[in-house]
Amino acid sequence: MTFPNDEARRAHFIEQLREKLKDLAFRKIEGFPIGDDEDILALSDPPYYTACPNPFLIQ
């Protein structure tokens, strides 16, 4: 996948991560942080780093 810049890449993957955070089964993964979704999104740079278990690495 290619993007015109890092902001576009981040916006795309942030939206995907936002949707994944709605999944209750995903939230039950060991190591999932206690915190608001917006805080998790603010600390993340998906798909490379997420402040929760990285759904882009979990298959």
FENQUI-V539837 format. One record per pair of residues at least 12 apart in sequence whose C-alpha atoms are under 8 Angstrom apart, sorted by the first residue. I is the first residue (numbers start at 1). J is the second residue. Records with the same first field share a line. If there is no record, write none. Layout:
BEGIN
I: J ; J
END
This chain:
BEGIN
10: 45 ; 46
13: 46 ; 47
14: 41 ; 45 ; 46
17: 41 ; 46 ; 55
18: 37 ; 41
20: 55
21: 37
29: 53
31: 52 ; 53
32: 52 ; 53
33: 51 ; 52
40: 52
END
